[in-house]
Amino acid sequence: MRVTHVITRLVVGGAQENTLTTLLGLRRIPSLEVALIAGPTVGAEGSLEPAVRQAGIPFQLVPELVRPVHPLKDVIALGKLTRILRLQKPDLVHTHSGKAGVLGRLAAHRAGVPVIVHHIHGPSFGPFQGRLANWVFRSAERHAARVTTHFVCSAHAMTRLYLAAGIGQPDQYTRVFSGFELDPFLNSHNDLALRSQWGLAPDDFVIGKLARLAPLKGHDDLLEVLKQILPQCPQARVLFVGGGARREQIEAQADRMGLGSKVVFTGLVPPEAVPHHVGIMDCLVHLSRREALSRALPQALAAGKPVVAYDFDGADEVCLDGRTGFLIRTGALDRAAEALLRLARDPELRRRLGHEGRTFVQGNFAARVLVETLVCLYRQLLSKHPGGAR
């Protein structure tokens, strides 16, 4: 079986890490040949391209496959993708992200690929956009859906959202959790030397945030929550792990709020260092307003850390309220502050929530489960759709 994955860019992010984990797992299966096509990796979020090349995954770069809408480049990218796929002759194309998802599926259809799968890691439309942008992206998704054999979603919430928008049919959707290598997180610990490196004391209550410094990720709301709890929890500190274009803006906001000494920015850290940083957190907070299901939540739970998250998209599928953490209505800063104060004051509560979270993640988010589920799905689709989605 020949499988080609297509993604817009290989920045350090959840969708990209999921794709890399999938490719690494698929390569270990003797009956499979895998390849990757991507656009240029630009931005301050870092790049996974070196990891792809080091792993020896066949990789082709399409310079015109850029994230913003660009009619000329989009037409050129569509032509190049079509030509590459005609040469590769894959049995199945698996696309990721908005731009590559649309252009990749259209190119695969033009190239006569038998099975076309699109992976929805997060919504390409929704209340975070204006009316015109919503119409454009919904229309593009509906158009691409006509040539899509099957959809893979990281959360049931994405299935509901896309079906409500008239995209596909219920039997075309399968939820596959975004798996990852669990052992580094299972074996992480509260490394006091690493805490000290970032100016964190052993008795500080470290509130972690693992995400790109990008819009809608919830950094601003977390700063507001920190300001609320500091009078009652002066040992509270926020640890922002990740890089991105908004770093200067968020740092300036923290300074204006008088929180500069209470907030630590690690910047971009290598993927292999992420578990160590999660290990020094007491909990993880994810107040994102646009997310299918952030990998940061199960990663924190694998490390035995309770989570606090907005009840947005698929967060409730892993942040099980009162069991693995606290699920907060989006925008309810007071409730988020209450949840953090409870965790700060009750180490046994943190331990209990973290323990149940770790057990849940071990059964649902292992990289092996991700790969085995996808391989089974690929084979089922190829057996049912020998003529493809044409």
Contacts in CASP RR format, 6 or more apart in sequence:
PFRMAT RR
TARGET T0000
AUTHOR 0000-0000-0000
METHOD contacts of the structure
MODEL  1
MRVTHVITRLVVGGAQENTLTTLLGLRRIPSLEVALIAGPTVGAEGSLEP
AVRQAGIPFQLVPELVRPVHPLKDVIALGKLTRILRLQKPDLVHTHSGKA
GVLGRLAAHRAGVPVIVHHIHGPSFGPFQGRLANWVFRSAERHAARVTTH
FVCSAHAMTRLYLAAGIGQPDQYTRVFSGFELDPFLNSHNDLALRSQWGL
APDDFVIGKLARLAPLKGHDDLLEVLKQILPQCPQARVLFVGGGARREQI
EAQADRMGLGSKVVFTGLVPPEAVPHHVGIMDCLVHLSRREALSRALPQA
LAAGKPVVAYDFDGADEVCLDGRTGFLIRTGALDRAAEALLRLARDPELR
RRLGHEGRTFVQGNFAARVLVETLVCLYRQLLSKHPGGAR
1 31 0 8 1.000
1 32 0 8 1.000
1 33 0 8 1.000
1 91 0 8 1.000
1 92 0 8 1.000
1 378 0 8 1.000
1 379 0 8 1.000
1 382 0 8 1.000
2 32 0 8 1.000
2 33 0 8 1.000
2 34 0 8 1.000
2 35 0 8 1.000
2 88 0 8 1.000
2 89 0 8 1.000
2 90 0 8 1.000
2 91 0 8 1.000
2 92 0 8 1.000
3 26 0 8 1.000
3 32 0 8 1.000
3 33 0 8 1.000
3 34 0 8 1.000
3 35 0 8 1.000
3 90 0 8 1.000
3 91 0 8 1.000
3 92 0 8 1.000
3 93 0 8 1.000
3 94 0 8 1.000
3 378 0 8 1.000
4 34 0 8 1.000
4 35 0 8 1.000
4 36 0 8 1.000
4 37 0 8 1.000
4 85 0 8 1.000
4 88 0 8 1.000
4 90 0 8 1.000
4 92 0 8 1.000
4 93 0 8 1.000
4 94 0 8 1.000
5 19 0 8 1.000
5 22 0 8 1.000
5 23 0 8 1.000
5 34 0 8 1.000
5 35 0 8 1.000
5 36 0 8 1.000
5 37 0 8 1.000
5 93 0 8 1.000
5 94 0 8 1.000
5 95 0 8 1.000
5 96 0 8 1.000
6 36 0 8 1.000
6 37 0 8 1.000
6 38 0 8 1.000
6 81 0 8 1.000
6 93 0 8 1.000
6 94 0 8 1.000
6 95 0 8 1.000
6 96 0 8 1.000
6 100 0 8 1.000
6 101 0 8 1.000
6 104 0 8 1.000
6 107 0 8 1.000
6 108 0 8 1.000
7 15 0 8 1.000
7 16 0 8 1.000
7 19 0 8 1.000
7 36 0 8 1.000
7 37 0 8 1.000
7 38 0 8 1.000
7 39 0 8 1.000
7 95 0 8 1.000
7 96 0 8 1.000
7 97 0 8 1.000
7 100 0 8 1.000
8 38 0 8 1.000
8 39 0 8 1.000
8 65 0 8 1.000
8 66 0 8 1.000
8 67 0 8 1.000
8 96 0 8 1.000
8 97 0 8 1.000
8 98 0 8 1.000
8 99 0 8 1.000
8 100 0 8 1.000
8 101 0 8 1.000
9 16 0 8 1.000
9 38 0 8 1.000
9 39 0 8 1.000
9 40 0 8 1.000
9 41 0 8 1.000
9 42 0 8 1.000
9 67 0 8 1.000
9 97 0 8 1.000
10 16 0 8 1.000
10 20 0 8 1.000
10 38 0 8 1.000
10 39 0 8 1.000
10 41 0 8 1.000
10 47 0 8 1.000
10 48 0 8 1.000
10 49 0 8 1.000
10 52 0 8 1.000
11 41 0 8 1.000
11 43 0 8 1.000
11 45 0 8 1.000
11 46 0 8 1.000
11 47 0 8 1.000
11 48 0 8 1.000
11 212 0 8 1.000
12 45 0 8 1.000
12 46 0 8 1.000
12 47 0 8 1.000
12 48 0 8 1.000
12 212 0 8 1.000
12 242 0 8 1.000
12 268 0 8 1.000
12 271 0 8 1.000
13 45 0 8 1.000
13 48 0 8 1.000
13 212 0 8 1.000
13 295 0 8 1.000
14 121 0 8 1.000
14 178 0 8 1.000
14 294 0 8 1.000
14 295 0 8 1.000
15 96 0 8 1.000
15 97 0 8 1.000
15 119 0 8 1.000
15 121 0 8 1.000
15 122 0 8 1.000
16 48 0 8 1.000
16 96 0 8 1.000
17 48 0 8 1.000
17 180 0 8 1.000
17 271 0 8 1.000
17 295 0 8 1.000
18 96 0 8 1.000
18 119 0 8 1.000
18 121 0 8 1.000
18 154 0 8 1.000
18 178 0 8 1.000
18 179 0 8 1.000
18 180 0 8 1.000
18 295 0 8 1.000
18 370 0 8 1.000
19 36 0 8 1.000
19 96 0 8 1.000
19 119 0 8 1.000
20 48 0 8 1.000
20 51 0 8 1.000
20 52 0 8 1.000
20 55 0 8 1.000
21 179 0 8 1.000
21 180 0 8 1.000
21 181 0 8 1.000
21 367 0 8 1.000
21 370 0 8 1.000
21 371 0 8 1.000
22 94 0 8 1.000
22 370 0 8 1.000
22 371 0 8 1.000
22 374 0 8 1.000
23 34 0 8 1.000
23 36 0 8 1.000
23 52 0 8 1.000
23 55 0 8 1.000
23 57 0 8 1.000
24 55 0 8 1.000
24 57 0 8 1.000
24 367 0 8 1.000
25 367 0 8 1.000
25 371 0 8 1.000
26 32 0 8 1.000
26 34 0 8 1.000
26 371 0 8 1.000
26 374 0 8 1.000
26 375 0 8 1.000
27 34 0 8 1.000
27 55 0 8 1.000
27 57 0 8 1.000
29 371 0 8 1.000
29 375 0 8 1.000
32 375 0 8 1.000
34 57 0 8 1.000
34 58 0 8 1.000
35 57 0 8 1.000
35 58 0 8 1.000
35 59 0 8 1.000
35 60 0 8 1.000
35 88 0 8 1.000
35 90 0 8 1.000
36 52 0 8 1.000
36 57 0 8 1.000
36 58 0 8 1.000
36 59 0 8 1.000
36 60 0 8 1.000
37 59 0 8 1.000
37 60 0 8 1.000
37 61 0 8 1.000
37 62 0 8 1.000
37 65 0 8 1.000
37 81 0 8 1.000
37 84 0 8 1.000
37 100 0 8 1.000
38 49 0 8 1.000
38 59 0 8 1.000
38 60 0 8 1.000
38 61 0 8 1.000
38 62 0 8 1.000
38 65 0 8 1.000
38 100 0 8 1.000
39 61 0 8 1.000
39 62 0 8 1.000
39 63 0 8 1.000
39 64 0 8 1.000
39 65 0 8 1.000
39 66 0 8 1.000
39 77 0 8 1.000
39 100 0 8 1.000
40 61 0 8 1.000
40 63 0 8 1.000
40 65 0 8 1.000
40 66 0 8 1.000
41 47 0 8 1.000
41 48 0 8 1.000
41 49 0 8 1.000
42 66 0 8 1.000
43 244 0 8 1.000
43 245 0 8 1.000
44 213 0 8 1.000
44 243 0 8 1.000
44 244 0 8 1.000
44 245 0 8 1.000
44 247 0 8 1.000
44 268 0 8 1.000
45 212 0 8 1.000
45 214 0 8 1.000
45 242 0 8 1.000
45 243 0 8 1.000
45 244 0 8 1.000
45 268 0 8 1.000
46 243 0 8 1.000
46 268 0 8 1.000
48 271 0 8 1.000
49 59 0 8 1.000
51 271 0 8 1.000
52 59 0 8 1.000
53 59 0 8 1.000
60 84 0 8 1.000
62 77 0 8 1.000
62 80 0 8 1.000
62 81 0 8 1.000
62 84 0 8 1.000
64 70 0 8 1.000
64 73 0 8 1.000
64 74 0 8 1.000
64 76 0 8 1.000
64 77 0 8 1.000
64 80 0 8 1.000
65 73 0 8 1.000
65 77 0 8 1.000
65 80 0 8 1.000
65 81 0 8 1.000
65 99 0 8 1.000
65 100 0 8 1.000
65 103 0 8 1.000
66 73 0 8 1.000
66 77 0 8 1.000
66 99 0 8 1.000
67 99 0 8 1.000
69 99 0 8 1.000
69 136 0 8 1.000
74 99 0 8 1.000
74 103 0 8 1.000
77 103 0 8 1.000
78 103 0 8 1.000
78 104 0 8 1.000
78 106 0 8 1.000
78 107 0 8 1.000
79 107 0 8 1.000
81 103 0 8 1.000
81 104 0 8 1.000
81 107 0 8 1.000
81 108 0 8 1.000
82 107 0 8 1.000
82 110 0 8 1.000
82 111 0 8 1.000
84 107 0 8 1.000
85 93 0 8 1.000
85 107 0 8 1.000
85 108 0 8 1.000
85 111 0 8 1.000
85 112 0 8 1.000
85 113 0 8 1.000
86 111 0 8 1.000
86 112 0 8 1.000
90 108 0 8 1.000
90 113 0 8 1.000
91 113 0 8 1.000
91 114 0 8 1.000
91 115 0 8 1.000
91 382 0 8 1.000
92 113 0 8 1.000
92 114 0 8 1.000
92 115 0 8 1.000
92 116 0 8 1.000
92 117 0 8 1.000
92 378 0 8 1.000
92 381 0 8 1.000
92 382 0 8 1.000
93 104 0 8 1.000
93 105 0 8 1.000
93 108 0 8 1.000
93 113 0 8 1.000
93 115 0 8 1.000
93 116 0 8 1.000
93 117 0 8 1.000
94 117 0 8 1.000
94 118 0 8 1.000
94 119 0 8 1.000
94 152 0 8 1.000
94 374 0 8 1.000
95 101 0 8 1.000
95 104 0 8 1.000
95 105 0 8 1.000
95 108 0 8 1.000
95 116 0 8 1.000
95 117 0 8 1.000
95 118 0 8 1.000
95 119 0 8 1.000
96 118 0 8 1.000
96 119 0 8 1.000
96 121 0 8 1.000
97 121 0 8 1.000
98 124 0 8 1.000
98 137 0 8 1.000
101 118 0 8 1.000
101 144 0 8 1.000
102 140 0 8 1.000
102 141 0 8 1.000
102 143 0 8 1.000
102 144 0 8 1.000
105 116 0 8 1.000
105 118 0 8 1.000
105 144 0 8 1.000
105 147 0 8 1.000
105 148 0 8 1.000
106 143 0 8 1.000
106 144 0 8 1.000
106 147 0 8 1.000
108 116 0 8 1.000
108 147 0 8 1.000
109 116 0 8 1.000
109 147 0 8 1.000
109 389 0 8 1.000
109 390 0 8 1.000
112 388 0 8 1.000
112 390 0 8 1.000
113 388 0 8 1.000
114 382 0 8 1.000
114 385 0 8 1.000
114 386 0 8 1.000
114 387 0 8 1.000
114 388 0 8 1.000
115 149 0 8 1.000
115 150 0 8 1.000
115 378 0 8 1.000
115 381 0 8 1.000
115 382 0 8 1.000
115 385 0 8 1.000
115 388 0 8 1.000
115 389 0 8 1.000
116 147 0 8 1.000
116 148 0 8 1.000
116 149 0 8 1.000
116 150 0 8 1.000
116 388 0 8 1.000
116 389 0 8 1.000
117 148 0 8 1.000
117 149 0 8 1.000
117 150 0 8 1.000
117 151 0 8 1.000
117 152 0 8 1.000
117 377 0 8 1.000
117 378 0 8 1.000
117 381 0 8 1.000
118 144 0 8 1.000
118 148 0 8 1.000
118 150 0 8 1.000
118 151 0 8 1.000
118 152 0 8 1.000
119 151 0 8 1.000
119 152 0 8 1.000
119 153 0 8 1.000
119 154 0 8 1.000
120 151 0 8 1.000
120 152 0 8 1.000
120 153 0 8 1.000
120 154 0 8 1.000
120 158 0 8 1.000
120 162 0 8 1.000
120 292 0 8 1.000
121 154 0 8 1.000
121 178 0 8 1.000
121 292 0 8 1.000
122 154 0 8 1.000
122 158 0 8 1.000
122 290 0 8 1.000
122 291 0 8 1.000
122 292 0 8 1.000
122 313 0 8 1.000
123 158 0 8 1.000
123 161 0 8 1.000
123 290 0 8 1.000
123 292 0 8 1.000
123 313 0 8 1.000
124 137 0 8 1.000
124 140 0 8 1.000
124 141 0 8 1.000
125 133 0 8 1.000
125 134 0 8 1.000
125 137 0 8 1.000
125 138 0 8 1.000
125 141 0 8 1.000
125 165 0 8 1.000
126 134 0 8 1.000
126 161 0 8 1.000
126 290 0 8 1.000
128 216 0 8 1.000
128 289 0 8 1.000
128 290 0 8 1.000
129 137 0 8 1.000
138 165 0 8 1.000
138 167 0 8 1.000
141 162 0 8 1.000
141 165 0 8 1.000
141 167 0 8 1.000
142 165 0 8 1.000
142 166 0 8 1.000
142 167 0 8 1.000
145 167 0 8 1.000
145 168 0 8 1.000
146 389 0 8 1.000
147 389 0 8 1.000
147 390 0 8 1.000
148 168 0 8 1.000
148 172 0 8 1.000
148 389 0 8 1.000
149 172 0 8 1.000
149 381 0 8 1.000
149 385 0 8 1.000
149 388 0 8 1.000
149 389 0 8 1.000
150 172 0 8 1.000
150 173 0 8 1.000
150 174 0 8 1.000
150 377 0 8 1.000
150 381 0 8 1.000
151 159 0 8 1.000
151 162 0 8 1.000
151 168 0 8 1.000
151 172 0 8 1.000
151 173 0 8 1.000
151 174 0 8 1.000
152 173 0 8 1.000
152 174 0 8 1.000
152 175 0 8 1.000
152 176 0 8 1.000
152 374 0 8 1.000
152 377 0 8 1.000
153 159 0 8 1.000
153 162 0 8 1.000
153 173 0 8 1.000
153 174 0 8 1.000
153 175 0 8 1.000
153 176 0 8 1.000
153 292 0 8 1.000
154 175 0 8 1.000
154 176 0 8 1.000
154 177 0 8 1.000
154 178 0 8 1.000
154 292 0 8 1.000
154 293 0 8 1.000
155 175 0 8 1.000
155 292 0 8 1.000
155 293 0 8 1.000
155 313 0 8 1.000
155 314 0 8 1.000
155 317 0 8 1.000
156 175 0 8 1.000
156 314 0 8 1.000
156 317 0 8 1.000
157 292 0 8 1.000
157 293 0 8 1.000
157 313 0 8 1.000
157 314 0 8 1.000
157 316 0 8 1.000
157 317 0 8 1.000
158 292 0 8 1.000
158 313 0 8 1.000
158 314 0 8 1.000
159 170 0 8 1.000
159 173 0 8 1.000
159 175 0 8 1.000
161 313 0 8 1.000
162 168 0 8 1.000
162 173 0 8 1.000
163 169 0 8 1.000
163 170 0 8 1.000
163 173 0 8 1.000
174 377 0 8 1.000
176 370 0 8 1.000
176 373 0 8 1.000
176 374 0 8 1.000
176 377 0 8 1.000
177 293 0 8 1.000
177 298 0 8 1.000
177 364 0 8 1.000
177 365 0 8 1.000
177 369 0 8 1.000
177 370 0 8 1.000
178 293 0 8 1.000
178 295 0 8 1.000
178 298 0 8 1.000
178 365 0 8 1.000
178 370 0 8 1.000
179 295 0 8 1.000
179 298 0 8 1.000
179 365 0 8 1.000
179 366 0 8 1.000
179 367 0 8 1.000
179 369 0 8 1.000
179 370 0 8 1.000
180 295 0 8 1.000
180 298 0 8 1.000
180 299 0 8 1.000
180 365 0 8 1.000
180 367 0 8 1.000
180 370 0 8 1.000
181 367 0 8 1.000
182 302 0 8 1.000
182 361 0 8 1.000
182 362 0 8 1.000
182 365 0 8 1.000
182 366 0 8 1.000
182 367 0 8 1.000
184 272 0 8 1.000
184 274 0 8 1.000
184 275 0 8 1.000
185 275 0 8 1.000
185 278 0 8 1.000
185 299 0 8 1.000
185 302 0 8 1.000
185 303 0 8 1.000
186 302 0 8 1.000
186 303 0 8 1.000
186 358 0 8 1.000
186 362 0 8 1.000
187 275 0 8 1.000
188 275 0 8 1.000
188 276 0 8 1.000
188 278 0 8 1.000
188 279 0 8 1.000
188 303 0 8 1.000
189 279 0 8 1.000
190 279 0 8 1.000
190 280 0 8 1.000
191 276 0 8 1.000
191 279 0 8 1.000
191 280 0 8 1.000
192 202 0 8 1.000
194 276 0 8 1.000
194 277 0 8 1.000
194 280 0 8 1.000
195 201 0 8 1.000
195 202 0 8 1.000
195 204 0 8 1.000
195 206 0 8 1.000
195 280 0 8 1.000
198 239 0 8 1.000
198 264 0 8 1.000
198 266 0 8 1.000
198 280 0 8 1.000
199 264 0 8 1.000
200 206 0 8 1.000
200 237 0 8 1.000
200 239 0 8 1.000
200 264 0 8 1.000
200 280 0 8 1.000
201 235 0 8 1.000
203 235 0 8 1.000
204 235 0 8 1.000
204 236 0 8 1.000
204 237 0 8 1.000
205 233 0 8 1.000
205 235 0 8 1.000
205 236 0 8 1.000
205 237 0 8 1.000
205 282 0 8 1.000
205 343 0 8 1.000
205 344 0 8 1.000
206 237 0 8 1.000
206 238 0 8 1.000
206 239 0 8 1.000
206 280 0 8 1.000
206 281 0 8 1.000
206 282 0 8 1.000
207 222 0 8 1.000
207 226 0 8 1.000
207 236 0 8 1.000
207 237 0 8 1.000
207 238 0 8 1.000
207 239 0 8 1.000
207 281 0 8 1.000
207 282 0 8 1.000
207 283 0 8 1.000
207 284 0 8 1.000
207 285 0 8 1.000
207 340 0 8 1.000
208 238 0 8 1.000
208 239 0 8 1.000
208 240 0 8 1.000
208 241 0 8 1.000
208 278 0 8 1.000
208 281 0 8 1.000
208 283 0 8 1.000
208 284 0 8 1.000
208 285 0 8 1.000
209 218 0 8 1.000
209 219 0 8 1.000
209 222 0 8 1.000
209 238 0 8 1.000
209 239 0 8 1.000
209 240 0 8 1.000
209 241 0 8 1.000
209 284 0 8 1.000
209 285 0 8 1.000
209 286 0 8 1.000
210 241 0 8 1.000
210 242 0 8 1.000
210 274 0 8 1.000
210 277 0 8 1.000
210 278 0 8 1.000
210 284 0 8 1.000
210 286 0 8 1.000
210 296 0 8 1.000
210 299 0 8 1.000
210 300 0 8 1.000
211 217 0 8 1.000
211 218 0 8 1.000
211 219 0 8 1.000
211 241 0 8 1.000
211 242 0 8 1.000
211 286 0 8 1.000
211 288 0 8 1.000
211 294 0 8 1.000
211 296 0 8 1.000
212 242 0 8 1.000
212 243 0 8 1.000
212 244 0 8 1.000
213 219 0 8 1.000
213 240 0 8 1.000
213 242 0 8 1.000
213 243 0 8 1.000
213 244 0 8 1.000
213 245 0 8 1.000
213 246 0 8 1.000
213 247 0 8 1.000
213 250 0 8 1.000
213 267 0 8 1.000
214 244 0 8 1.000
214 245 0 8 1.000
214 246 0 8 1.000
215 246 0 8 1.000
216 288 0 8 1.000
216 289 0 8 1.000
216 290 0 8 1.000
217 288 0 8 1.000
218 286 0 8 1.000
218 287 0 8 1.000
218 288 0 8 1.000
218 289 0 8 1.000
219 240 0 8 1.000
219 246 0 8 1.000
219 250 0 8 1.000
220 250 0 8 1.000
220 253 0 8 1.000
221 287 0 8 1.000
221 331 0 8 1.000
221 333 0 8 1.000
221 336 0 8 1.000
222 238 0 8 1.000
222 285 0 8 1.000
222 287 0 8 1.000
223 238 0 8 1.000
223 250 0 8 1.000
223 253 0 8 1.000
223 254 0 8 1.000
223 257 0 8 1.000
223 259 0 8 1.000
223 263 0 8 1.000
224 257 0 8 1.000
224 333 0 8 1.000
225 285 0 8 1.000
225 287 0 8 1.000
225 333 0 8 1.000
225 336 0 8 1.000
225 337 0 8 1.000
225 340 0 8 1.000
226 236 0 8 1.000
226 238 0 8 1.000
226 259 0 8 1.000
226 262 0 8 1.000
226 263 0 8 1.000
227 257 0 8 1.000
227 258 0 8 1.000
227 259 0 8 1.000
228 333 0 8 1.000
228 334 0 8 1.000
228 337 0 8 1.000
229 236 0 8 1.000
229 337 0 8 1.000
229 340 0 8 1.000
229 341 0 8 1.000
229 344 0 8 1.000
230 236 0 8 1.000
230 259 0 8 1.000
230 262 0 8 1.000
232 341 0 8 1.000
233 340 0 8 1.000
233 341 0 8 1.000
233 344 0 8 1.000
233 345 0 8 1.000
235 344 0 8 1.000
236 262 0 8 1.000
236 340 0 8 1.000
236 344 0 8 1.000
237 262 0 8 1.000
237 263 0 8 1.000
237 264 0 8 1.000
238 259 0 8 1.000
238 262 0 8 1.000
238 263 0 8 1.000
238 264 0 8 1.000
239 264 0 8 1.000
239 266 0 8 1.000
239 277 0 8 1.000
239 280 0 8 1.000
239 281 0 8 1.000
240 250 0 8 1.000
240 263 0 8 1.000
240 264 0 8 1.000
240 265 0 8 1.000
240 266 0 8 1.000
240 267 0 8 1.000
241 266 0 8 1.000
241 267 0 8 1.000
241 269 0 8 1.000
241 274 0 8 1.000
241 277 0 8 1.000
241 278 0 8 1.000
242 266 0 8 1.000
242 267 0 8 1.000
242 268 0 8 1.000
242 269 0 8 1.000
243 267 0 8 1.000
243 268 0 8 1.000
244 267 0 8 1.000
244 268 0 8 1.000
247 265 0 8 1.000
247 267 0 8 1.000
250 265 0 8 1.000
251 260 0 8 1.000
251 263 0 8 1.000
251 265 0 8 1.000
254 260 0 8 1.000
254 262 0 8 1.000
254 263 0 8 1.000
266 277 0 8 1.000
269 277 0 8 1.000
274 299 0 8 1.000
275 299 0 8 1.000
275 303 0 8 1.000
278 284 0 8 1.000
278 299 0 8 1.000
278 300 0 8 1.000
278 303 0 8 1.000
278 305 0 8 1.000
279 303 0 8 1.000
279 305 0 8 1.000
281 300 0 8 1.000
281 303 0 8 1.000
281 305 0 8 1.000
282 305 0 8 1.000
282 343 0 8 1.000
282 344 0 8 1.000
282 350 0 8 1.000
283 300 0 8 1.000
283 305 0 8 1.000
283 306 0 8 1.000
283 307 0 8 1.000
283 308 0 8 1.000
283 340 0 8 1.000
283 343 0 8 1.000
283 350 0 8 1.000
284 296 0 8 1.000
284 297 0 8 1.000
284 300 0 8 1.000
284 305 0 8 1.000
284 306 0 8 1.000
284 307 0 8 1.000
284 308 0 8 1.000
285 307 0 8 1.000
285 308 0 8 1.000
285 309 0 8 1.000
285 336 0 8 1.000
285 340 0 8 1.000
286 294 0 8 1.000
286 296 0 8 1.000
286 297 0 8 1.000
286 307 0 8 1.000
286 308 0 8 1.000
286 309 0 8 1.000
286 310 0 8 1.000
286 315 0 8 1.000
286 319 0 8 1.000
287 308 0 8 1.000
287 309 0 8 1.000
287 310 0 8 1.000
287 328 0 8 1.000
287 330 0 8 1.000
287 331 0 8 1.000
287 336 0 8 1.000
288 294 0 8 1.000
288 309 0 8 1.000
288 310 0 8 1.000
288 312 0 8 1.000
288 315 0 8 1.000
289 310 0 8 1.000
289 312 0 8 1.000
289 330 0 8 1.000
290 312 0 8 1.000
290 313 0 8 1.000
291 312 0 8 1.000
291 313 0 8 1.000
291 314 0 8 1.000
291 315 0 8 1.000
292 313 0 8 1.000
292 314 0 8 1.000
293 313 0 8 1.000
293 314 0 8 1.000
293 315 0 8 1.000
293 317 0 8 1.000
293 318 0 8 1.000
294 309 0 8 1.000
294 315 0 8 1.000
297 307 0 8 1.000
297 309 0 8 1.000
297 315 0 8 1.000
297 318 0 8 1.000
297 319 0 8 1.000
298 318 0 8 1.000
298 361 0 8 1.000
298 364 0 8 1.000
298 365 0 8 1.000
300 306 0 8 1.000
300 307 0 8 1.000
301 307 0 8 1.000
301 318 0 8 1.000
301 324 0 8 1.000
301 354 0 8 1.000
301 357 0 8 1.000
301 358 0 8 1.000
301 360 0 8 1.000
301 361 0 8 1.000
302 358 0 8 1.000
302 361 0 8 1.000
302 362 0 8 1.000
302 365 0 8 1.000
303 358 0 8 1.000
304 354 0 8 1.000
304 355 0 8 1.000
304 357 0 8 1.000
304 358 0 8 1.000
305 350 0 8 1.000
305 354 0 8 1.000
306 324 0 8 1.000
306 325 0 8 1.000
306 326 0 8 1.000
306 343 0 8 1.000
306 349 0 8 1.000
306 350 0 8 1.000
306 353 0 8 1.000
306 354 0 8 1.000
306 357 0 8 1.000
307 318 0 8 1.000
307 319 0 8 1.000
307 324 0 8 1.000
307 325 0 8 1.000
307 326 0 8 1.000
308 319 0 8 1.000
308 325 0 8 1.000
308 326 0 8 1.000
308 328 0 8 1.000
308 336 0 8 1.000
308 339 0 8 1.000
308 340 0 8 1.000
308 343 0 8 1.000
309 315 0 8 1.000
309 319 0 8 1.000
309 325 0 8 1.000
309 326 0 8 1.000
309 327 0 8 1.000
309 328 0 8 1.000
310 327 0 8 1.000
310 328 0 8 1.000
310 329 0 8 1.000
310 330 0 8 1.000
310 331 0 8 1.000
311 327 0 8 1.000
311 328 0 8 1.000
311 329 0 8 1.000
311 330 0 8 1.000
312 330 0 8 1.000
315 327 0 8 1.000
316 327 0 8 1.000
318 324 0 8 1.000
318 360 0 8 1.000
318 361 0 8 1.000
319 325 0 8 1.000
319 326 0 8 1.000
319 327 0 8 1.000
320 327 0 8 1.000
320 356 0 8 1.000
320 357 0 8 1.000
320 360 0 8 1.000
321 327 0 8 1.000
322 353 0 8 1.000
323 353 0 8 1.000
323 356 0 8 1.000
323 357 0 8 1.000
323 360 0 8 1.000
324 353 0 8 1.000
324 354 0 8 1.000
324 356 0 8 1.000
324 357 0 8 1.000
324 360 0 8 1.000
325 339 0 8 1.000
325 353 0 8 1.000
325 354 0 8 1.000
326 335 0 8 1.000
326 336 0 8 1.000
326 339 0 8 1.000
326 342 0 8 1.000
326 343 0 8 1.000
328 335 0 8 1.000
328 336 0 8 1.000
328 339 0 8 1.000
329 335 0 8 1.000
342 349 0 8 1.000
343 349 0 8 1.000
343 350 0 8 1.000
343 353 0 8 1.000
363 369 0 8 1.000
END
